[in-house]
Amino acid sequence: MSLTVLGPHFLLERIAETAGAVYTGVNCLRECVVRRVGAGISKHYEGVTEGDHVLINASAGQELQIPGTRGLILVDEGDVLVKTGK
């Protein structure tokens, strides 16, 4: 996949829906893998790199329809709630 992501955005691939009851105050979270990191990511989010697993709110982001791929979401850096590992 040769995509360039501009601005303070992450391109994520969906992994699984996560039960919201485990996380206080959040109805439903989505676990994703980071596939691309945008060119304008701020220092606060520089520790999030390609291949990292992150949690986002299920309602965040924009679903992308790209031929040959599935389950991609473009999110603003502020939509990434927590990094859970690689």
Residue pairs with C-beta under 8 A, 6 or more apart in sequence:
1 35
1 36
1 66
1 68
1 69
3 11
3 36
3 66
4 36
4 39
5 11
5 36
5 37
5 38
5 39
5 74
6 38
6 39
6 40
7 38
7 39
7 40
8 38
8 40
8 41
8 42
8 45
8 76
8 77
8 78
9 38
9 40
9 74
9 75
9 76
9 77
10 34
10 36
10 37
10 38
10 41
10 45
10 48
10 54
10 74
10 75
10 77
10 79
10 80
11 34
11 35
11 36
11 37
11 38
11 64
11 72
11 73
11 74
12 32
12 33
12 34
12 35
12 54
12 56
12 61
12 72
12 73
12 74
12 75
13 32
13 33
13 35
13 71
13 72
13 73
14 30
14 31
14 32
14 71
14 72
14 73
15 30
15 31
15 32
15 33
15 53
16 30
16 31
17 28
17 29
17 30
17 31
17 58
18 28
18 29
18 30
18 31
18 55
19 28
20 26
20 27
20 28
20 29
23 29
23 55
26 57
26 81
27 58
28 57
28 58
28 59
29 55
29 56
29 57
29 58
29 81
30 55
30 56
30 57
30 58
30 60
30 73
31 53
31 54
31 55
31 84
32 53
32 54
32 55
32 56
32 73
33 51
33 52
33 53
33 54
34 48
34 49
34 50
34 51
34 52
34 53
34 54
35 50
35 72
36 50
37 48
37 49
37 50
38 77
41 48
41 77
42 77
44 77
45 77
45 80
47 83
48 54
48 80
48 83
51 86
52 83
52 85
52 86
53 83
53 84
53 85
53 86
54 80
54 81
54 82
54 83
54 84
55 80
55 81
55 82
55 84
56 73
56 75
56 79
56 80
56 81
57 79
57 81
60 73
60 75
60 76
60 79
61 73
61 74
61 75
61 76
61 79
62 73
62 74
62 75
63 72
63 73
64 72
64 73
64 74
66 72
